[in-house]
């Protein structure tokens, strides 16, 4: 084997390993402070409010505030300064942002059939915040971007053929193989935290199973689970049923 071929292969192996090392840990270091994350959350919240009207439905808003307050208390979270809002959209979705922001779209109320099912949704979102998932996702993205920039630099310095194409493909590989599965794990962790919180607040956590059965019926054209950032309803139901045996 020629020394040139060997060095090129060794160089490529080292290059591909670099971003995996910075973003492939099960528990990546958090690179942003709580204050920075809260500022990002506030900016995102302001943008959502600017683009999506807040719902005027008093029934939806009162239900969300009442359920959120009980869940936060059960989770031992100081609810002072938290913002909770229903947004005027038929999206079947909800979200949580650092700094104490929870949003639920009106479309979610068309799927949830009772307070316990809505508590499963809100408890899940509170779980994301408790586990600092937003900070971890931001940190993972920072690590990924930094790693790929380093690899691209050395590919160019090393005169590797198709260096630009390799760097671009490497970014896709990190997304598919590392960052997205980590996000799915976060979803399951938030489920576990949310189920425990709703049980502590006096809601039947079994309602989460009925909720996801309804979500499965309402879902259309989901992407394959391998490339999805959320587990499919079927796999989520299976995981929730396993968690319920530990409560």
Backbone torsions as a table, in degrees:
resi	resn	phi	psi	omega
1	UNK	NA	133.6	-178.1
2	UNK	-73.0	151.1	-177.9
3	UNK	-65.0	-31.3	179.8
4	UNK	-65.1	-44.3	179.4
5	UNK	-63.8	-41.7	-178.4
6	UNK	-64.1	-45.3	-177.3
7	UNK	-66.0	-36.3	179.5
8	UNK	-66.5	-42.9	179.8
9	UNK	-65.7	-40.9	178.3
10	UNK	-64.5	-38.4	179.4
11	UNK	-64.3	-44.2	-179.9
12	UNK	-63.9	-39.3	179.2
13	UNK	-62.1	-42.8	179.1
14	UNK	-66.5	-39.7	-178.7
15	UNK	-64.1	-43.6	-178.8
16	UNK	-69.2	-27.2	-178.4
17	UNK	-75.5	-25.0	-172.5
18	UNK	-59.8	-55.3	-178.6
19	UNK	-69.9	-25.0	177.6
20	UNK	-66.7	-34.3	-179.3
21	UNK	-68.1	-37.1	-176.3
22	UNK	-83.4	-23.2	-175.4
23	UNK	-121.8	5.6	-174.2
24	UNK	-100.0	6.5	-179.5
25	UNK	-74.3	146.5	176.5
26	UNK	-62.9	-34.4	-179.1
27	UNK	-128.7	84.9	-177.2
28	UNK	-68.1	146.9	178.7
29	UNK	-64.6	144.6	177.9
30	UNK	-83.5	122.4	-173.6
31	UNK	-103.9	-1.1	178.8
32	UNK	-122.1	145.3	179.6
33	UNK	-79.2	165.4	176.5
34	UNK	-60.8	-37.5	-179.7
35	UNK	-65.6	-42.5	178.3
36	UNK	-64.2	-42.6	-180.0
37	UNK	-64.6	-40.8	179.3
38	UNK	-64.3	-37.7	178.0
39	UNK	-64.8	-42.7	176.4
40	UNK	-61.7	-41.4	179.1
41	UNK	-62.2	-41.3	179.5
42	UNK	-65.1	-42.1	179.4
43	UNK	-63.6	-41.8	178.8
44	UNK	-66.1	-41.1	179.3
45	UNK	-61.2	-45.7	179.4
46	UNK	-61.7	-38.2	179.9
47	UNK	-68.0	-41.0	178.9
48	UNK	-63.1	-44.9	179.7
49	UNK	-62.9	-36.3	179.6
50	UNK	-68.0	-29.8	-175.1
51	UNK	-100.0	-21.6	-176.4
52	UNK	-129.2	121.1	-178.5
53	UNK	-62.3	143.4	173.1
54	UNK	-75.6	135.7	-176.6
55	UNK	-63.4	142.8	175.4
56	UNK	-98.3	4.9	-178.7
57	UNK	-72.7	108.8	-175.7
58	UNK	-65.9	-32.0	179.6
59	UNK	-66.2	-46.5	178.9
60	UNK	-62.5	-47.4	-175.9
61	UNK	-65.0	-43.0	-179.3
62	UNK	-66.9	-38.5	178.8
63	UNK	-63.9	-44.3	-178.2
64	UNK	-65.4	-43.2	-179.7
65	UNK	-65.2	-42.2	-179.5
66	UNK	-64.6	-47.5	-177.6
67	UNK	-68.3	-41.8	179.7
68	UNK	-62.3	-42.4	179.7
69	UNK	-60.5	-43.1	179.0
70	UNK	-66.2	-38.8	-179.9
71	UNK	-68.8	-42.3	178.8
72	UNK	-62.3	-41.2	177.6
73	UNK	-62.6	-43.3	179.8
74	UNK	-64.9	-30.8	-180.0
75	UNK	-82.4	-3.7	-178.8
76	UNK	72.8	28.0	-178.1
77	UNK	-103.1	133.3	175.5
78	UNK	-72.2	114.7	-174.2
79	UNK	-83.4	-1.4	-179.5
80	UNK	-62.8	128.9	179.3
81	UNK	87.2	-6.1	178.2
82	UNK	-71.5	146.5	175.4
83	UNK	-118.8	127.7	-179.4
84	UNK	-129.0	129.5	-175.9
85	UNK	-146.5	147.4	170.5
86	UNK	-98.9	134.3	-178.3
87	UNK	-108.8	143.3	-175.3
88	UNK	-79.0	88.6	-179.4
89	UNK	-161.3	148.7	178.9
90	UNK	-87.0	9.2	175.0
91	UNK	-59.9	139.4	173.4
92	UNK	-95.6	82.7	-171.5
93	UNK	-159.3	163.7	175.5
94	UNK	-152.7	163.3	-178.5
95	UNK	-154.4	164.1	174.9
96	UNK	-134.6	144.4	-179.6
97	UNK	-127.8	147.2	176.6
98	UNK	-56.6	149.4	-177.9
99	UNK	93.0	5.9	176.0
100	UNK	83.5	56.9	177.8
101	UNK	-126.6	128.5	176.5
102	UNK	-131.1	127.9	178.3
103	UNK	-124.3	138.7	176.2
104	UNK	-129.8	134.2	179.0
105	UNK	-87.7	150.4	-177.5
106	UNK	-55.6	-33.0	-179.5
107	UNK	-58.4	-27.5	179.3
108	UNK	-65.7	-31.2	-179.7
109	UNK	-71.1	-18.0	175.1
110	UNK	-77.8	-14.2	179.5
111	UNK	-102.1	-43.9	179.3
112	UNK	-70.2	136.3	-174.3
113	UNK	-105.6	-10.6	-178.8
114	UNK	-160.8	176.3	-178.1
115	UNK	-61.9	-37.3	-177.0
116	UNK	-64.0	-38.7	179.4
117	UNK	-69.8	-38.5	175.4
118	UNK	-66.4	-35.7	176.9
119	UNK	-63.1	-33.2	177.3
120	UNK	-64.0	-39.6	178.9
121	UNK	-67.8	-50.6	-176.4
122	UNK	-67.8	-39.4	177.4
123	UNK	-60.9	-38.3	176.5
124	UNK	-61.5	-44.4	-179.6
125	UNK	-66.9	-39.3	175.2
126	UNK	-62.4	-36.7	177.4
127	UNK	-59.7	-39.9	176.2
128	UNK	-57.8	-43.1	-178.1
129	UNK	-71.6	-39.5	178.6
130	UNK	-59.6	-39.6	-176.9
131	UNK	-87.6	4.4	178.5
132	UNK	55.9	40.6	-177.3
133	UNK	-65.5	-36.2	179.9
134	UNK	-63.2	-44.7	179.0
135	UNK	-61.6	-39.3	-179.5
136	UNK	-69.1	-38.1	178.4
137	UNK	-66.8	-42.6	177.7
138	UNK	-61.4	-43.7	-179.1
139	UNK	-64.5	-39.8	178.4
140	UNK	-64.1	-37.9	179.0
141	UNK	-67.8	-40.1	177.0
142	UNK	-60.3	-45.7	-179.2
143	UNK	-64.0	-41.4	179.3
144	UNK	-62.5	-48.5	-177.8
145	UNK	-62.1	-42.5	180.0
146	UNK	-65.0	-41.8	-178.9
147	UNK	-63.9	-43.0	-178.3
148	UNK	-69.5	-34.7	176.3
149	UNK	-63.5	-39.9	178.5
150	UNK	-64.0	-44.4	-179.5
151	UNK	-63.0	-44.7	-179.5
152	UNK	-60.2	-39.3	179.3
153	UNK	-61.5	-48.0	-177.0
154	UNK	-72.2	-30.9	175.1
155	UNK	-62.8	-42.8	178.7
156	UNK	-68.4	-41.1	179.5
157	UNK	-63.9	-35.5	-177.1
158	UNK	-83.0	-2.6	179.7
159	UNK	64.4	31.6	-178.1
160	UNK	-73.2	131.5	179.7
161	UNK	-62.7	137.8	-178.6
162	UNK	60.1	34.9	-177.9
163	UNK	-58.9	-41.6	-178.7
164	UNK	-64.7	-42.3	-179.6
165	UNK	-66.0	-38.2	179.4
166	UNK	-64.4	-43.5	-179.9
167	UNK	-62.5	-40.6	179.6
168	UNK	-65.5	-44.1	179.6
169	UNK	-65.3	-33.7	179.3
170	UNK	-62.8	-39.0	178.1
171	UNK	-60.8	-42.0	177.4
172	UNK	-63.7	-40.7	-179.3
173	UNK	-63.1	-40.1	178.0
174	UNK	-64.5	-42.1	179.3
175	UNK	-59.4	-50.9	-174.1
176	UNK	-71.5	-40.9	-172.0
177	UNK	-89.1	-22.7	-172.2
178	UNK	-126.0	-56.0	-171.8
179	UNK	-70.6	-42.9	-177.1
180	UNK	-68.7	-43.3	175.2
181	UNK	-60.2	-35.6	177.7
182	UNK	-61.7	-39.1	178.6
183	UNK	-65.9	-39.3	177.8
184	UNK	-63.8	-38.4	177.0
185	UNK	-63.4	-37.0	177.2
186	UNK	-64.1	-38.6	178.1
187	UNK	-60.3	-42.8	-179.4
188	UNK	-69.7	-35.9	176.7
189	UNK	-64.9	-41.3	178.0
190	UNK	-64.8	-35.6	175.3
191	UNK	-59.8	-47.1	-178.0
192	UNK	-62.6	-45.1	178.3
193	UNK	-64.1	-42.2	-178.6
194	UNK	-65.0	-39.9	179.4
195	UNK	-64.2	-40.6	178.6
196	UNK	-67.4	-38.5	-179.9
197	UNK	-66.8	-44.3	-178.6
198	UNK	-67.3	-33.3	176.1
199	UNK	-65.7	-41.4	178.5
200	UNK	-65.1	-28.7	-179.9
201	UNK	-84.0	-1.9	176.5
202	UNK	97.0	8.3	177.5
203	UNK	-94.4	150.2	178.5
204	UNK	-77.7	112.2	-178.2
205	UNK	-65.3	-16.9	177.2
206	UNK	-62.3	-20.8	179.1
207	UNK	-62.2	-23.0	179.6
208	UNK	-64.9	-32.7	178.6
209	UNK	-66.5	-47.3	178.5
210	UNK	-62.0	-36.4	178.4
211	UNK	-60.4	-48.5	-176.2
212	UNK	-74.2	-22.8	170.6
213	UNK	-66.6	-40.0	176.8
214	UNK	-68.3	-37.6	178.0
215	UNK	-64.5	-38.1	178.7
216	UNK	-63.3	-41.2	179.3
217	UNK	-67.2	-31.3	-176.9
218	UNK	-85.5	-17.3	-175.4
219	UNK	-76.4	146.9	178.8
220	UNK	-137.7	133.1	171.7
221	UNK	56.7	44.8	177.8
222	UNK	-68.4	148.3	175.0
223	UNK	-70.0	162.1	177.2
224	UNK	-56.7	145.5	-176.7
225	UNK	-60.2	-31.9	-177.5
226	UNK	-58.4	-33.5	-178.3
227	UNK	-107.2	5.9	-177.5
228	UNK	-89.9	147.8	176.6
229	UNK	-85.6	-9.3	177.2
230	UNK	-123.5	145.6	174.2
231	UNK	-62.9	151.2	174.9
232	UNK	-65.7	155.0	178.2
233	UNK	-53.3	-38.7	-177.9
234	UNK	-63.3	-47.6	-179.4
235	UNK	-70.1	-31.1	178.6
236	UNK	-66.7	-41.7	177.5
237	UNK	-59.6	-43.5	-180.0
238	UNK	-61.2	-44.4	179.6
239	UNK	-66.3	-41.0	179.9
240	UNK	-63.1	-41.1	179.1
241	UNK	-62.6	-35.0	176.8
242	UNK	-68.3	-40.8	178.9
243	UNK	-63.8	-39.2	-177.6
244	UNK	-60.6	-28.7	179.7
245	UNK	-70.0	-15.6	-178.7
246	UNK	-97.6	-7.3	-177.5
247	UNK	-81.7	NA	NA
